[in-house]
Amino acid sequence: MNIRIEKDTMGQVEVPADKYWGAQTQRSKENFKIGDGTMPVEII
């Protein structure tokens, strides 16, 4: 898996290279495991 290093005020975090989010979102995903569900296209 390819990763990139994102930095913010809390330090560095590894983010998958193919994702568009940054350090804060990655930390949220790691700290609050709420599932991998996505919004159905019909609702969007």
C-alpha distance matrix in Angstrom:
0.0 3.8 6.4 10.2 13.1 15.7 19.2 22.2 25.3 23.6 21.4 17.8 14.8 11.0 10.2 7.2 8.1 9.3 11.7 15.2 16.1 16.8 17.2 20.0 18.4 15.2 17.8 19.8 17.1 16.6 20.4 21.7 20.0 22.1 20.1 17.9 21.1 21.6 25.0 26.7 27.2 31.0 31.1 29.5
3.8 0.0 3.8 7.0 10.4 13.2 16.8 20.0 23.4 22.1 19.6 15.9 13.4 9.7 8.7 6.1 5.4 7.7 10.3 13.3 14.5 14.8 15.6 18.7 17.5 14.7 17.5 19.8 17.5 17.4 21.1 22.6 21.4 23.5 21.8 19.6 22.6 22.6 25.7 27.5 27.7 31.5 31.5 29.5
6.4 3.8 0.0 3.8 6.8 9.5 13.1 16.2 19.6 18.4 15.9 12.2 9.7 6.1 5.5 4.4 4.5 7.9 9.3 11.7 12.1 11.7 12.0 15.4 14.6 11.8 14.4 17.0 15.3 15.0 18.5 20.4 19.8 22.0 21.0 19.1 22.2 22.2 25.2 27.5 27.8 31.5 31.1 28.9
10.2 7.0 3.8 0.0 3.8 6.5 10.0 13.4 16.9 16.2 13.6 10.0 8.4 5.8 5.4 6.3 5.3 9.0 9.6 10.8 11.0 9.8 10.1 13.8 13.8 11.5 13.9 16.8 15.9 15.8 19.0 21.0 21.0 23.3 22.7 21.0 23.8 23.5 26.1 28.7 28.7 32.4 31.8 29.3
13.1 10.4 6.8 3.8 0.0 3.8 6.6 10.2 13.5 12.8 9.9 6.4 5.7 4.8 6.2 8.8 8.8 12.3 12.0 12.5 11.6 9.1 8.3 12.1 13.1 10.8 12.4 15.7 15.6 15.1 17.8 20.2 20.9 23.4 23.4 22.3 25.2 25.0 27.6 30.4 30.7 34.3 33.2 30.8
15.7 13.2 9.5 6.5 3.8 0.0 3.8 7.0 10.6 10.5 8.3 5.7 5.5 6.4 6.7 10.0 10.2 13.0 11.6 11.1 9.4 6.2 5.3 9.0 10.5 9.2 10.6 13.7 14.3 14.4 16.5 18.8 20.0 22.2 22.6 21.7 24.3 23.9 26.1 29.2 29.4 32.8 31.4 28.9
19.2 16.8 13.1 10.0 6.6 3.8 0.0 3.8 7.1 7.6 5.5 4.4 6.5 9.0 10.1 13.6 14.0 16.8 15.1 14.1 11.9 8.2 6.2 9.0 11.7 11.0 11.2 14.3 15.8 15.6 17.0 19.6 21.4 23.7 24.7 24.1 26.7 26.4 28.4 31.6 32.0 35.2 33.5 31.0
22.2 20.0 16.2 13.4 10.2 7.0 3.8 0.0 3.8 5.4 5.4 6.6 8.5 11.6 12.4 16.1 16.8 19.1 16.9 15.4 12.6 8.9 6.5 7.6 11.1 11.3 10.7 13.3 15.6 15.7 16.2 18.7 21.0 23.2 24.6 24.5 26.8 26.5 28.1 31.6 32.1 35.1 33.0 30.6
25.3 23.4 19.6 16.9 13.5 10.6 7.1 3.8 0.0 3.8 5.6 8.5 10.9 14.4 15.7 19.4 20.4 22.8 20.4 19.0 15.9 12.3 9.6 9.6 13.4 13.8 12.2 14.5 17.4 17.0 16.8 19.4 22.2 24.4 26.4 26.7 29.0 28.9 30.4 34.0 34.7 37.6 35.2 33.0
23.6 22.1 18.4 16.2 12.8 10.5 7.6 5.4 3.8 0.0 3.8 7.0 8.9 12.7 14.4 18.2 19.8 22.3 20.0 19.2 16.0 12.5 9.0 9.0 12.5 12.2 9.9 12.6 15.3 14.3 14.0 17.0 19.7 22.3 24.3 24.9 27.5 27.8 29.8 33.4 34.5 37.3 35.1 33.1
21.4 19.6 15.9 13.6 9.9 8.3 5.5 5.4 5.6 3.8 0.0 3.8 6.8 10.5 12.8 16.5 17.8 20.7 19.0 18.5 15.8 12.1 8.8 10.3 13.5 12.3 10.9 14.2 16.2 14.9 15.5 18.7 20.9 23.7 25.2 25.4 28.3 28.6 30.7 34.2 35.1 38.2 36.3 34.1
17.8 15.9 12.2 10.0 6.4 5.7 4.4 6.6 8.5 7.0 3.8 0.0 3.8 7.0 9.6 13.2 14.4 17.5 16.1 16.2 13.8 10.4 7.4 10.1 12.6 10.7 10.1 13.8 14.9 13.7 15.2 18.3 19.9 22.7 23.7 23.6 26.6 26.8 29.2 32.6 33.3 36.6 35.0 32.8
14.8 13.4 9.7 8.4 5.7 5.5 6.5 8.5 10.9 8.9 6.8 3.8 0.0 3.8 6.4 10.0 11.9 14.8 13.3 14.0 11.6 8.8 5.9 8.8 10.2 7.6 7.6 11.3 11.7 10.5 12.6 15.5 16.7 19.6 20.2 20.0 23.1 23.5 26.2 29.4 30.3 33.7 32.2 30.1
11.0 9.7 6.1 5.8 4.8 6.4 9.0 11.6 14.4 12.7 10.5 7.0 3.8 0.0 3.8 6.8 8.8 11.8 11.1 12.6 11.1 9.3 7.7 10.9 11.1 7.9 9.3 12.6 11.8 10.8 13.8 16.3 16.6 19.4 19.4 18.5 21.8 22.2 25.1 28.1 28.9 32.4 31.3 29.3
10.2 8.7 5.5 5.4 6.2 6.7 10.1 12.4 15.7 14.4 12.8 9.6 6.4 3.8 0.0 3.8 6.1 8.5 7.3 9.0 7.9 7.1 7.0 10.0 9.2 6.4 9.2 11.7 10.5 10.7 13.9 15.7 15.7 17.9 17.5 16.1 19.1 19.1 21.9 24.7 25.3 28.9 27.9 25.7
7.2 6.1 4.4 6.3 8.8 10.0 13.6 16.1 19.4 18.2 16.5 13.2 10.0 6.8 3.8 0.0 3.8 5.5 5.7 8.7 9.0 9.6 10.5 13.2 11.5 8.9 12.1 14.0 11.9 12.4 16.0 17.2 16.4 18.3 17.0 15.0 17.9 17.9 20.8 23.2 23.6 27.3 26.9 24.8
8.1 5.4 4.5 5.3 8.8 10.2 14.0 16.8 20.4 19.8 17.8 14.4 11.9 8.8 6.1 3.8 0.0 3.8 5.6 8.0 9.6 10.3 12.0 15.0 13.7 11.7 15.0 16.9 15.2 16.0 19.5 20.6 20.0 21.6 20.2 17.9 20.4 19.7 22.3 24.5 24.3 28.1 27.8 25.4
9.3 7.7 7.9 9.0 12.3 13.0 16.8 19.1 22.8 22.3 20.7 17.5 14.8 11.8 8.5 5.5 3.8 0.0 3.8 6.8 9.3 11.4 13.8 16.2 14.1 12.6 16.3 17.5 15.3 16.9 20.3 20.8 19.8 20.7 19.0 16.1 18.1 17.1 19.5 21.3 20.9 24.7 24.7 22.3
11.7 10.3 9.3 9.6 12.0 11.6 15.1 16.9 20.4 20.0 19.0 16.1 13.3 11.1 7.3 5.7 5.6 3.8 0.0 3.8 5.8 8.4 11.1 13.0 10.5 9.7 13.5 14.2 12.4 14.5 17.6 17.8 17.2 18.0 16.7 14.0 16.0 14.8 17.0 19.3 19.1 22.9 22.4 19.9
15.2 13.3 11.7 10.8 12.5 11.1 14.1 15.4 19.0 19.2 18.5 16.2 14.0 12.6 9.0 8.7 8.0 6.8 3.8 0.0 3.8 6.8 10.3 11.9 9.8 10.3 13.9 14.4 13.4 15.9 18.5 18.6 18.7 19.2 18.4 16.0 17.4 15.6 17.2 19.6 19.1 22.6 21.8 18.9
16.1 14.5 12.1 11.0 11.6 9.4 11.9 12.6 15.9 16.0 15.8 13.8 11.6 11.1 7.9 9.0 9.6 9.3 5.8 3.8 0.0 3.8 7.1 8.1 6.1 7.1 10.4 10.9 10.6 13.1 15.3 15.6 16.2 17.0 16.8 15.1 16.8 15.4 17.1 20.1 20.1 23.5 22.1 19.5
16.8 14.8 11.7 9.8 9.1 6.2 8.2 8.9 12.3 12.5 12.1 10.4 8.8 9.3 7.1 9.6 10.3 11.4 8.4 6.8 3.8 0.0 3.8 5.8 5.7 6.3 8.8 10.3 10.9 12.6 14.5 15.7 16.9 18.2 18.7 17.5 19.5 18.6 20.4 23.6 23.8 27.0 25.4 22.9
17.2 15.6 12.0 10.1 8.3 5.3 6.2 6.5 9.6 9.0 8.8 7.4 5.9 7.7 7.0 10.5 12.0 13.8 11.1 10.3 7.1 3.8 0.0 3.8 5.6 5.1 6.2 8.7 10.0 10.7 12.2 14.1 15.8 17.8 18.7 18.2 20.6 20.4 22.4 25.8 26.4 29.6 27.8 25.5
20.0 18.7 15.4 13.8 12.1 9.0 9.0 7.6 9.6 9.0 10.3 10.1 8.8 10.9 10.0 13.2 15.0 16.2 13.0 11.9 8.1 5.8 3.8 0.0 3.8 5.4 5.2 6.2 8.7 10.0 10.5 11.9 14.2 15.8 17.4 17.4 19.5 19.3 21.0 24.6 25.5 28.4 26.2 24.1
18.4 17.5 14.6 13.8 13.1 10.5 11.7 11.1 13.4 12.5 13.5 12.6 10.2 11.1 9.2 11.5 13.7 14.1 10.5 9.8 6.1 5.7 5.6 3.8 0.0 3.8 5.4 5.0 6.2 8.7 9.9 10.3 12.0 13.1 14.2 13.9 15.8 15.5 17.3 20.9 21.9 24.9 22.8 20.9
15.2 14.7 11.8 11.5 10.8 9.2 11.0 11.3 13.8 12.2 12.3 10.7 7.6 7.9 6.4 8.9 11.7 12.6 9.7 10.3 7.1 6.3 5.1 5.4 3.8 0.0 3.8 5.4 5.1 6.3 8.7 10.0 11.0 13.0 13.7 13.3 16.0 16.3 18.8 22.2 23.4 26.5 24.9 23.1
17.8 17.5 14.4 13.9 12.4 10.6 11.2 10.7 12.2 9.9 10.9 10.1 7.6 9.3 9.2 12.1 15.0 16.3 13.5 13.9 10.4 8.8 6.2 5.2 5.4 3.8 0.0 3.8 5.4 5.1 6.0 8.4 10.4 12.9 14.4 15.1 17.8 18.5 20.9 24.5 26.0 29.0 27.0 25.5
19.8 19.8 17.0 16.8 15.7 13.7 14.3 13.3 14.5 12.6 14.2 13.8 11.3 12.6 11.7 14.0 16.9 17.5 14.2 14.4 10.9 10.3 8.7 6.2 5.0 5.4 3.8 0.0 3.8 5.4 5.1 5.7 8.2 9.9 12.0 13.0 15.3 16.1 18.1 21.8 23.6 26.3 24.0 22.8
17.1 17.5 15.3 15.9 15.6 14.3 15.8 15.6 17.4 15.3 16.2 14.9 11.7 11.8 10.5 11.9 15.2 15.3 12.4 13.4 10.6 10.9 10.0 8.7 6.2 5.1 5.4 3.8 0.0 3.8 5.6 5.5 6.0 8.0 9.1 9.7 12.5 13.7 16.3 19.8 21.7 24.6 22.8 21.7
16.6 17.4 15.0 15.8 15.1 14.4 15.6 15.7 17.0 14.3 14.9 13.7 10.5 10.8 10.7 12.4 16.0 16.9 14.5 15.9 13.1 12.6 10.7 10.0 8.7 6.3 5.1 5.4 3.8 0.0 3.8 5.8 6.3 9.6 10.8 12.0 15.2 16.9 19.8 23.1 25.2 28.1 26.3 25.4
20.4 21.1 18.5 19.0 17.8 16.5 17.0 16.2 16.8 14.0 15.5 15.2 12.6 13.8 13.9 16.0 19.5 20.3 17.6 18.5 15.3 14.5 12.2 10.5 9.9 8.7 6.0 5.1 5.6 3.8 0.0 3.8 6.2 9.3 11.7 13.8 16.4 18.3 20.8 24.3 26.6 29.2 27.0 26.3
21.7 22.6 20.4 21.0 20.2 18.8 19.6 18.7 19.4 17.0 18.7 18.3 15.5 16.3 15.7 17.2 20.6 20.8 17.8 18.6 15.6 15.7 14.1 11.9 10.3 10.0 8.4 5.7 5.5 5.8 3.8 0.0 3.8 5.8 8.9 11.4 13.5 15.5 17.8 21.3 23.9 26.1 23.9 23.6
20.0 21.4 19.8 21.0 20.9 20.0 21.4 21.0 22.2 19.7 20.9 19.9 16.7 16.6 15.7 16.4 20.0 19.8 17.2 18.7 16.2 16.9 15.8 14.2 12.0 11.0 10.4 8.2 6.0 6.3 6.2 3.8 0.0 3.8 5.8 8.6 11.1 13.7 16.5 19.7 22.5 24.8 23.0 23.0
22.1 23.5 22.0 23.3 23.4 22.2 23.7 23.2 24.4 22.3 23.7 22.7 19.6 19.4 17.9 18.3 21.6 20.7 18.0 19.2 17.0 18.2 17.8 15.8 13.1 13.0 12.9 9.9 8.0 9.6 9.3 5.8 3.8 0.0 3.8 7.1 8.5 11.2 13.6 16.7 19.7 21.8 19.8 20.1
20.1 21.8 21.0 22.7 23.4 22.6 24.7 24.6 26.4 24.3 25.2 23.7 20.2 19.4 17.5 17.0 20.2 19.0 16.7 18.4 16.8 18.7 18.7 17.4 14.2 13.7 14.4 12.0 9.1 10.8 11.7 8.9 5.8 3.8 0.0 3.8 5.7 8.9 12.0 14.6 17.7 19.9 18.6 19.0
17.9 19.6 19.1 21.0 22.3 21.7 24.1 24.5 26.7 24.9 25.4 23.6 20.0 18.5 16.1 15.0 17.9 16.1 14.0 16.0 15.1 17.5 18.2 17.4 13.9 13.3 15.1 13.0 9.7 12.0 13.8 11.4 8.6 7.1 3.8 0.0 3.8 6.5 10.1 12.5 15.1 17.9 17.0 17.0
21.1 22.6 22.2 23.8 25.2 24.3 26.7 26.8 29.0 27.5 28.3 26.6 23.1 21.8 19.1 17.9 20.4 18.1 16.0 17.4 16.8 19.5 20.6 19.5 15.8 16.0 17.8 15.3 12.5 15.2 16.4 13.5 11.1 8.5 5.7 3.8 0.0 3.8 6.9 9.1 12.1 14.5 13.6 14.1
21.6 22.6 22.2 23.5 25.0 23.9 26.4 26.5 28.9 27.8 28.6 26.8 23.5 22.2 19.1 17.9 19.7 17.1 14.8 15.6 15.4 18.6 20.4 19.3 15.5 16.3 18.5 16.1 13.7 16.9 18.3 15.5 13.7 11.2 8.9 6.5 3.8 0.0 3.8 6.3 8.8 11.5 10.7 10.6
25.0 25.7 25.2 26.1 27.6 26.1 28.4 28.1 30.4 29.8 30.7 29.2 26.2 25.1 21.9 20.8 22.3 19.5 17.0 17.2 17.1 20.4 22.4 21.0 17.3 18.8 20.9 18.1 16.3 19.8 20.8 17.8 16.5 13.6 12.0 10.1 6.9 3.8 0.0 3.8 6.3 8.4 6.9 7.2
26.7 27.5 27.5 28.7 30.4 29.2 31.6 31.6 34.0 33.4 34.2 32.6 29.4 28.1 24.7 23.2 24.5 21.3 19.3 19.6 20.1 23.6 25.8 24.6 20.9 22.2 24.5 21.8 19.8 23.1 24.3 21.3 19.7 16.7 14.6 12.5 9.1 6.3 3.8 0.0 3.8 5.4 5.6 6.8
27.2 27.7 27.8 28.7 30.7 29.4 32.0 32.1 34.7 34.5 35.1 33.3 30.3 28.9 25.3 23.6 24.3 20.9 19.1 19.1 20.1 23.8 26.4 25.5 21.9 23.4 26.0 23.6 21.7 25.2 26.6 23.9 22.5 19.7 17.7 15.1 12.1 8.8 6.3 3.8 0.0 3.8 5.4 5.1
31.0 31.5 31.5 32.4 34.3 32.8 35.2 35.1 37.6 37.3 38.2 36.6 33.7 32.4 28.9 27.3 28.1 24.7 22.9 22.6 23.5 27.0 29.6 28.4 24.9 26.5 29.0 26.3 24.6 28.1 29.2 26.1 24.8 21.8 19.9 17.9 14.5 11.5 8.4 5.4 3.8 0.0 3.8 5.5
31.1 31.5 31.1 31.8 33.2 31.4 33.5 33.0 35.2 35.1 36.3 35.0 32.2 31.3 27.9 26.9 27.8 24.7 22.4 21.8 22.1 25.4 27.8 26.2 22.8 24.9 27.0 24.0 22.8 26.3 27.0 23.9 23.0 19.8 18.6 17.0 13.6 10.7 6.9 5.6 5.4 3.8 0.0 3.8
29.5 29.5 28.9 29.3 30.8 28.9 31.0 30.6 33.0 33.1 34.1 32.8 30.1 29.3 25.7 24.8 25.4 22.3 19.9 18.9 19.5 22.9 25.5 24.1 20.9 23.1 25.5 22.8 21.7 25.4 26.3 23.6 23.0 20.1 19.0 17.0 14.1 10.6 7.2 6.8 5.1 5.5 3.8 0.0
